[in-house]
Amino acid sequence: MTLRIPTRLAVNCGKTPEGAAWLNQLPCTLQDLEQRWSLSLGAPLDSEEISCSWVAPVRRADGTTAVLKLGLPHMEGEHEIQGLRFWDGDPTVRLLEADDNAGAMLLERCEPGTMLRVIPEPEQDIVIAGLLRRLWRRPVAPDPFRPLSALIQCWSEETMTRAGQWPDAGLVAEGLQRLKELARSAVTDVLLATDLHAGNVLRARREPWLVIDPKPFVGDPAYDATQHLFNCDARMHSNPGETIRRFADLLGVNYERVCLWMFARAAAGPRDEWKEDKSTALARAIAP
């Protein structure tokens, strides 16, 4: 049987030799896990959300259902397994089995599994704020998690490699400086999800909503407001100040710091194509 590979995952695997090697090894890895964990695999999920992992529903030997996820190795998702162990189902999906070397996770299945995106964005704000406030805990040393500054450094280096393509060099340079300053000036450090938006929150039975796909780093809670806000495109472009303030208040974090993080990411966050776009326009609209 030919192994089905989600479209966006195949594209991302083709971008690096490491990704191509991971994809080439995937059939053998799946066969091993299927036997070792006594799984019956279903068809892999394929949607716009599936870009850095192979994910499929499975049935276990005892008849219960779960989800098998194999993550494409990448910097942001390196400690997803450790993060799921740390949160232990509160409020994330539970980790049932894991193979750290293979980046393989057997996860609690969310049923019905509807994405939070189906409800209006102002209601999403409330749900995501509640989930983030539960996620924000300080790990006890020694822990495996990297500081948020490591992610910011990686992004900044990627942005610098495209310096010749920047549409507004002054704006990008200011964004890079703000990223650096924000990463080192946080008063409180907690374990962040860093990629929590309505596509990574699913309706479940154990709780009304559960978090999937965390990318844990330790750092400023105000940063964790940004991913959801970037996914609220219409509101951010029509009334950015009010949208940011409402979400910051729900989170109980500093409004000015959220604004600065949003500006810095919009101005200087890495992207596949540098041009005058919505991110540039947003950065100008909320520039300090």
C-alpha positions as CSV (number, residue, x, y, z in Angstrom):
1,M,0.0,0.0,0.0
2,T,1.3,3.5,-0.9
3,L,1.7,5.7,2.1
4,R,-0.4,8.9,1.8
5,I,1.5,12.1,2.6
6,P,-0.4,15.3,3.3
7,T,0.2,18.0,0.7
8,R,1.7,20.7,2.8
9,L,3.8,18.2,4.8
10,A,5.3,16.9,1.5
11,V,6.2,20.4,0.5
12,N,7.9,21.2,3.8
13,C,9.8,17.9,3.7
14,G,11.2,18.9,0.3
15,K,12.7,22.1,1.6
16,T,15.7,20.5,3.4
17,P,17.8,17.3,3.1
18,E,16.9,16.5,6.7
19,G,13.2,16.7,5.8
20,A,13.6,14.5,2.8
21,A,15.4,11.9,4.8
22,W,12.7,11.9,7.5
23,L,10.0,11.4,4.9
24,N,12.0,8.6,3.3
25,Q,12.2,6.8,6.7
26,L,8.6,7.4,7.6
27,P,7.1,4.2,6.2
28,C,9.5,2.1,8.3
29,T,8.9,4.2,11.4
30,L,5.2,3.8,11.0
31,Q,5.5,0.0,10.6
32,D,7.6,-0.2,13.7
33,L,5.2,1.8,15.8
34,E,2.2,0.0,14.5
35,Q,3.7,-3.3,15.7
36,R,5.3,-2.0,18.9
37,W,2.2,-0.2,20.1
38,S,-0.3,-2.6,18.6
39,L,-2.1,-0.1,16.5
40,S,-4.5,-0.2,13.5
41,L,-3.9,2.9,11.5
42,G,-6.5,4.9,9.8
43,A,-6.1,7.3,6.9
44,P,-3.8,10.3,7.6
45,L,-5.4,13.7,8.2
46,D,-4.8,16.2,5.3
47,S,-5.7,19.8,5.7
48,E,-4.2,23.3,5.8
49,E,-3.4,22.6,9.5
50,I,-1.2,19.6,8.7
51,S,2.2,20.9,7.6
52,C,4.9,19.7,10.0
53,S,3.6,16.2,11.0
54,W,2.0,13.0,9.9
55,V,-1.2,12.5,11.9
56,A,-3.7,9.7,11.7
57,P,-6.5,8.2,13.9
58,V,-5.7,4.8,15.2
59,R,-7.3,2.0,17.2
60,R,-5.4,0.3,20.0
61,A,-5.4,-3.4,20.9
62,D,-8.0,-2.8,23.6
63,G,-10.4,-1.2,21.1
64,T,-9.9,2.4,22.3
65,T,-9.1,5.1,19.8
66,A,-6.2,7.5,19.8
67,V,-4.2,9.7,17.4
68,L,-0.7,8.9,16.2
69,K,1.5,11.9,15.4
70,L,5.0,11.9,14.0
71,G,6.6,15.3,13.9
72,L,8.9,16.5,11.2
73,P,12.0,17.6,13.1
74,H,12.1,21.3,13.3
75,M,13.5,23.9,15.8
76,E,10.1,25.2,17.1
77,G,8.6,21.8,17.8
78,E,11.6,20.1,19.3
79,H,10.2,19.8,22.8
80,E,6.5,19.0,22.1
81,I,6.7,15.6,23.8
82,Q,8.4,17.0,26.9
83,G,5.8,19.8,27.0
84,L,2.9,17.4,26.9
85,R,4.5,15.4,29.7
86,F,4.8,18.6,31.7
87,W,1.2,19.7,31.2
88,D,-0.1,16.1,31.6
89,G,-3.5,16.8,30.1
90,D,-4.1,20.1,31.8
91,P,-5.4,21.6,29.5
92,T,-3.6,19.7,26.7
93,V,-4.4,16.4,25.1
94,R,-2.9,13.5,27.1
95,L,0.3,11.8,25.9
96,L,-0.4,8.0,26.0
97,E,2.9,6.8,24.5
98,A,6.0,8.4,23.1
99,D,9.2,7.6,21.3
100,D,11.4,10.6,21.9
101,N,14.0,9.5,19.3
102,A,11.4,9.1,16.5
103,G,9.4,12.2,17.5
104,A,6.4,9.9,17.7
105,M,3.4,10.5,20.0
106,L,0.3,8.5,20.7
107,L,-2.2,11.0,21.8
108,E,-5.6,11.2,23.4
109,R,-8.2,11.6,20.7
110,C,-10.5,14.6,20.9
111,E,-14.1,13.8,20.1
112,P,-15.8,15.3,18.2
113,G,-12.6,17.2,17.5
114,T,-14.2,20.3,16.2
115,M,-11.8,23.2,15.9
116,L,-12.4,26.3,18.0
117,R,-12.5,28.3,14.8
118,V,-16.2,27.3,14.4
119,I,-17.2,29.9,17.1
120,P,-17.1,33.7,16.7
121,E,-13.7,35.3,17.4
122,P,-14.7,37.2,20.5
123,E,-15.7,33.9,22.0
124,Q,-12.5,32.4,20.9
125,D,-10.7,35.1,22.8
126,I,-12.3,34.0,26.1
127,V,-11.6,30.3,25.5
128,I,-7.9,30.8,24.5
129,A,-7.3,33.2,27.3
130,G,-8.6,30.7,29.8
131,L,-6.4,27.9,28.3
132,L,-3.3,30.0,28.3
133,R,-3.6,31.0,31.9
134,R,-3.8,27.4,32.8
135,L,-0.8,26.5,30.7
136,W,1.4,29.2,32.2
137,R,3.4,27.5,34.9
138,R,7.1,27.8,35.8
139,P,9.0,24.5,35.2
140,V,11.1,23.2,38.1
141,A,14.9,23.1,37.3
142,P,16.4,21.2,35.8
143,D,14.1,21.1,32.8
144,P,14.6,20.5,29.1
145,F,13.0,23.7,27.8
146,R,14.7,26.4,26.0
147,P,14.3,30.2,26.6
148,L,12.1,32.2,24.3
149,S,15.2,34.1,23.4
150,A,16.4,31.0,21.5
151,L,13.4,31.1,19.3
152,I,13.8,34.8,18.7
153,Q,17.4,34.4,17.8
154,C,16.6,31.7,15.3
155,W,13.9,33.8,13.7
156,S,16.1,36.9,13.7
157,E,18.9,35.0,11.9
158,E,16.4,33.7,9.3
159,T,15.1,37.3,8.7
160,M,18.7,38.6,8.4
161,T,19.4,36.2,5.6
162,R,16.7,37.9,3.5
163,A,17.9,41.5,4.2
164,G,18.1,42.2,0.5
165,Q,14.4,41.6,0.1
166,W,13.1,43.7,2.9
167,P,10.4,46.2,1.6
168,D,11.2,48.7,4.5
169,A,14.7,48.2,5.9
170,G,14.1,50.7,8.8
171,L,10.9,49.0,9.9
172,V,12.4,45.5,9.9
173,A,15.5,46.7,11.7
174,E,13.4,48.3,14.4
175,G,11.4,45.1,14.7
176,L,14.5,43.0,15.1
177,Q,15.7,45.3,17.9
178,R,12.4,45.1,19.6
179,L,12.4,41.3,19.4
180,K,15.8,41.2,21.1
181,E,14.8,43.7,23.8
182,L,11.5,42.0,24.6
183,A,13.0,38.5,24.9
184,R,15.5,39.6,27.5
185,S,13.3,42.0,29.5
186,A,10.4,39.8,30.8
187,V,9.7,40.1,34.5
188,T,8.0,36.7,34.7
189,D,9.0,33.5,32.9
190,V,6.6,30.7,32.4
191,L,6.3,27.7,30.0
192,L,4.6,29.1,26.9
193,A,2.7,27.3,24.2
194,T,4.0,29.8,21.6
195,D,1.6,28.6,18.8
196,L,-1.8,28.6,20.5
197,H,-4.6,29.7,18.1
198,A,-8.1,28.5,17.3
199,G,-6.8,25.8,14.9
200,N,-4.9,24.2,17.8
201,V,-7.8,24.0,20.2
202,L,-10.3,21.1,19.7
203,R,-13.7,20.2,21.2
204,A,-13.4,17.2,23.5
205,R,-15.3,15.0,25.9
206,R,-13.0,15.1,28.9
207,E,-13.1,18.9,28.8
208,P,-15.0,21.3,26.6
209,W,-11.7,22.3,24.8
210,L,-8.2,20.9,24.7
211,V,-4.9,22.2,23.4
212,I,-2.9,20.4,20.7
213,D,0.4,21.0,19.1
214,P,2.2,23.1,21.7
215,K,5.7,24.4,20.9
216,P,7.1,25.1,24.4
217,F,9.6,27.7,25.3
218,V,10.1,29.5,28.6
219,G,9.5,33.2,28.5
220,D,7.2,36.3,28.7
221,P,3.5,35.5,29.0
222,A,2.7,38.5,26.9
223,Y,4.3,36.8,23.9
224,D,1.7,34.0,24.0
225,A,-1.0,36.5,23.1
226,T,0.4,37.0,19.6
227,Q,-0.4,33.8,17.7
228,H,-4.1,34.1,18.3
229,L,-4.1,37.8,17.5
230,F,-2.3,37.2,14.2
231,N,-5.1,34.7,13.3
232,C,-7.8,37.4,14.0
233,D,-6.9,39.1,10.7
234,A,-10.0,41.3,10.1
235,R,-10.2,42.6,13.7
236,M,-6.5,43.3,13.8
237,H,-6.6,45.4,10.7
238,S,-9.8,47.3,11.4
239,N,-9.2,48.0,15.1
240,P,-5.9,46.7,16.3
241,G,-5.6,48.6,19.6
242,E,-9.0,47.6,20.9
243,T,-8.5,44.0,19.8
244,I,-5.1,43.7,21.5
245,R,-6.4,45.5,24.7
246,R,-9.4,43.2,25.0
247,F,-7.3,40.0,24.7
248,A,-4.5,41.4,27.0
249,D,-7.1,42.2,29.7
250,L,-8.6,38.7,29.4
251,L,-5.1,37.2,29.8
252,G,-4.2,39.6,32.6
253,V,-0.9,40.6,30.9
254,N,0.5,44.0,30.0
255,Y,-1.2,45.6,27.0
256,E,1.9,47.6,26.0
257,R,4.1,44.5,25.9
258,V,1.6,42.6,23.8
259,C,1.5,45.6,21.4
260,L,5.3,45.6,21.2
261,W,5.5,41.9,20.6
262,M,2.8,42.2,17.8
263,F,4.7,45.1,16.2
264,A,8.1,43.2,16.4
265,R,6.7,40.0,14.9
266,A,4.7,41.9,12.2
267,A,7.8,44.0,11.3
268,A,10.5,41.4,11.5
269,G,9.2,37.9,11.8
270,P,10.6,35.5,9.2
271,R,8.4,34.8,6.2
272,D,8.7,32.9,2.9
273,E,8.2,36.1,0.8
274,W,9.2,39.6,1.8
275,K,6.9,42.3,0.3
276,E,4.5,45.1,1.2
277,D,1.7,43.0,2.8
278,K,-0.7,42.8,5.6
279,S,2.0,42.2,8.2
280,T,3.9,45.3,7.1
281,A,0.7,47.3,7.2
282,L,-0.1,46.0,10.7
283,A,3.4,46.8,11.9
284,R,3.0,50.4,10.7
285,A,-0.4,50.7,12.3
286,I,0.8,49.6,15.8
287,A,4.4,51.0,15.6
288,P,5.5,52.4,19.0
